[in-house]
Amino acid sequence: MSFKITTAGAFSIALLAASVPAAAQTAAPASDWRTVAPENLLVIDTAKGRVLVEMDPRIAPQSVERVRTLADGGFYDGLKFHRVIEGFMAQTGDPLGTGMGGSDLPDVPGEFMFRRGRDFGFVNLMTDATGQLGIAGSMPILTQPDAQMMVTADFKAAGQALFCPGVAGMARSSGPDTANSQFFLMTGANAGLNSLYTPFGRVVDGMEAVVALKTGSRGADGRVDDPDLMTRARTAAAMPEAERPVVRVMTPASPAFAALVEQVRAERGTAFTICDVQPPVQVTGG
């Protein structure tokens, strides 16, 4: 059985990994961790290594269900990372390998916003003119404050997940409701995608494999010659139990995570953003 702790990021997230010894993270009590449900853990195997994505159906239920269905049906096996732009993202999921294909299933509507209640697990880390910025689960979130829930019919507040490093998003064509099978994994932050594309999860382990994928040129819009492949993609729930990785994520409300955030905030100073932090994970098995 393997065991490791990671913070999943390749850029600003690395600040957290560098400043906090693994032993200090391991010392956090069991109550500071939660286990990712196997049906929400997407396991992507590539020649560059394994990538684990925690999908969040609370944020994008239809998109998560689509990726689950295609992955567990073997649709993604052998498909190319056909568009990869350094410092931006790696796109895959097209059976044609050109960016023009999809599955035979109907397109999925855009899920750019969601509604959250007080039980959503959101932890506010900073506030600006746009709202509260924090973490829920593994995801960076922008949301209205809890006080807004008192004046809404459903007692919830509006929120949206943000395209920070590691975030997984649904690719689409020009229409907002044209996502199908293609998705991308962010390797840098890009606020220009927020509210225009559907974020459905975040890489919690294996970011180094994503960054190592063959890249294309920006002049060719990231098109990759002889691209790397997803050799296999399944949810952990669809894998034999003995082969499943088990992922535990530090809860954003835990004292241990609060301490990590404060260390990164101190290192970054006024440059600190919500994309600079991500809950650490523990990976066993697999």
Long-range contacts (C-beta under 8 A, 24 or more apart in sequence): 1-284, 1-285, 2-283, 2-284, 2-285, 2-286, 3-282, 3-283, 3-284, 4-205, 4-282, 4-283, 5-280, 5-281, 5-282, 5-283, 6-204, 6-205, 6-207, 6-280, 6-281, 6-283, 7-278, 7-280, 7-281, 8-166, 8-202, 8-203, 8-204, 8-205, 8-206, 8-207, 8-278, 8-281, 9-165, 9-166, 9-207, 9-278, 10-165, 10-187, 10-207, 10-208, 10-210, 10-211, 11-87, 11-165, 11-187, 11-188, 11-189, 12-165, 12-189, 12-268, 12-273, 12-275, 12-276, 13-165, 13-166, 13-207, 13-275, 13-276, 13-277, 13-278, 15-264, 15-267, 15-268, 15-276, 16-260, 16-263, 16-264, 16-276, 16-277, 16-278, 16-280, 17-280, 19-260, 19-263, 19-264, 19-267, 20-260, 20-263, 20-280, 25-250, 25-256, 25-260, 25-280, 26-282, 28-250, 28-254, 28-256, 29-256, 31-254, 32-250, 32-251, 32-254, 32-255, 32-256, 32-257, 33-248, 33-249, 33-250, 33-251, 33-254, 33-282, 34-248, 34-249, 34-251, 35-246, 35-247, 35-248, 36-204, 36-236, 36-246, 36-247, 36-248, 36-249, 37-237, 38-235, 38-236, 38-237, 38-244, 39-68, 39-235, 39-236, 39-237, 40-64, 40-201, 40-235, 41-235, 41-236, 41-237, 41-245, 41-247, 42-67, 42-68, 42-71, 42-168, 42-201, 42-233, 42-234, 42-235, 43-232, 43-233, 43-234, 43-235, 43-236, 43-239, 43-244, 43-245, 43-286, 44-76, 44-206, 44-230, 44-232, 44-233, 45-230, 45-231, 45-232, 45-233, 46-81, 46-209, 46-213, 46-228, 46-229, 46-230, 46-231, 47-228, 47-229, 47-231, 48-209, 48-210, 48-212, 48-213, 48-228, 49-206, 49-208, 49-209, 49-212, 50-205, 50-206, 50-209, 50-245, 50-286, 51-185, 51-203, 51-205, 51-206, 51-207, 51-209, 51-210, 52-203, 52-204, 52-205, 52-206, 52-245, 52-247, 52-283, 53-168, 53-185, 53-201, 53-202, 53-203, 53-204, 54-137, 54-138, 54-201, 54-202, 54-204, 54-247, 54-249, 55-168, 55-200, 55-201, 56-137, 56-138, 56-139, 56-161, 56-200, 56-201, 56-202, 58-114, 58-116, 58-120, 58-137, 59-111, 59-114, 59-139, 59-159, 59-161, 59-199, 59-200, 60-111, 60-114, 60-161, 60-170, 60-198, 60-199, 60-200, 61-111, 62-108, 62-109, 62-111, 63-108, 63-111, 63-170, 63-179, 63-198, 63-200, 64-200, 64-201, 66-105, 66-108, 66-170, 66-179, 66-180, 66-181, 67-183, 67-200, 68-235, 69-105, 70-103, 70-105, 70-181, 71-233, 71-234, 71-235, 71-238, 72-234, 72-235, 72-237, 72-238, 75-103, 75-181, 76-181, 76-230, 76-232, 76-233, 77-230, 77-231, 77-232, 77-233, 78-229, 78-230, 78-231, 79-229, 79-230, 80-224, 80-227, 80-228, 80-229, 80-230, 81-213, 81-214, 81-224, 81-227, 81-228, 81-229, 81-230, 82-223, 82-224, 82-227, 83-184, 83-216, 83-221, 83-222, 83-223, 83-224, 84-213, 84-214, 84-215, 84-216, 84-222, 84-224, 84-227, 85-215, 85-216, 85-218, 85-221, 85-222, 86-187, 86-215, 87-187, 87-188, 88-186, 88-187, 88-188, 88-190, 88-222, 89-169, 89-184, 89-185, 89-186, 89-187, 89-188, 89-190, 90-184, 90-185, 90-187, 90-210, 90-213, 91-171, 91-182, 91-183, 91-184, 91-222, 92-182, 92-183, 92-184, 92-230, 93-171, 93-181, 93-182, 93-183, 94-181, 94-182, 95-181, 97-227, 99-171, 99-182, 99-223, 101-181, 101-182, 102-180, 102-181, 102-182, 103-180, 103-181, 105-180, 105-181, 107-177, 107-178, 107-179, 107-180, 108-170, 108-177, 108-179, 108-180, 108-198, 109-176, 109-177, 109-179, 110-172, 110-176, 110-177, 110-179, 110-197, 110-198, 111-198, 111-200, 112-160, 112-176, 112-195, 112-196, 112-197, 112-198, 113-158, 113-159, 113-160, 113-195, 114-158, 114-159, 114-160, 114-161, 115-154, 115-156, 115-157, 115-158, 115-159, 116-143, 116-156, 116-157, 116-158, 116-159, 117-149, 117-155, 117-156, 118-146, 118-149, 120-159, 121-251, 121-252, 121-253, 122-159, 122-252, 123-252, 123-253, 123-257, 125-261, 125-274, 125-277, 126-272, 126-274, 133-162, 133-273, 133-274, 134-252, 134-274, 135-252, 135-257, 135-274, 135-277, 135-278, 135-279, 136-252, 137-249, 137-252, 138-201, 138-202, 138-204, 138-249, 138-278, 138-279, 139-167, 139-199, 139-201, 139-202, 140-164, 140-167, 140-274, 140-275, 140-278, 141-274, 142-194, 142-274, 160-194, 160-195, 160-199, 161-199, 162-191, 162-194, 162-199, 162-274, 162-275, 163-189, 163-190, 163-191, 163-193, 163-194, 163-197, 163-199, 164-189, 164-202, 164-274, 164-275, 164-278, 165-189, 165-207, 165-275, 166-202, 166-203, 166-204, 166-207, 166-278, 167-199, 167-201, 167-202, 167-203, 168-199, 168-200, 168-201, 168-202, 168-203, 169-193, 169-197, 169-198, 169-199, 169-200, 170-197, 170-198, 170-200, 171-197, 172-197, 172-198, 185-210, 187-211, 189-273, 189-275, 202-278, 204-247, 204-249, 204-281, 205-245, 205-247, 205-281, 205-283, 243-285, 243-286, 244-285, 244-286, 245-283, 245-284, 245-285, 245-286, 246-283, 246-284, 246-285, 246-286, 247-281, 247-282, 247-283, 248-281, 248-282, 248-284, 249-279, 249-280, 249-281, 250-279, 250-280, 250-281, 251-279, 252-279
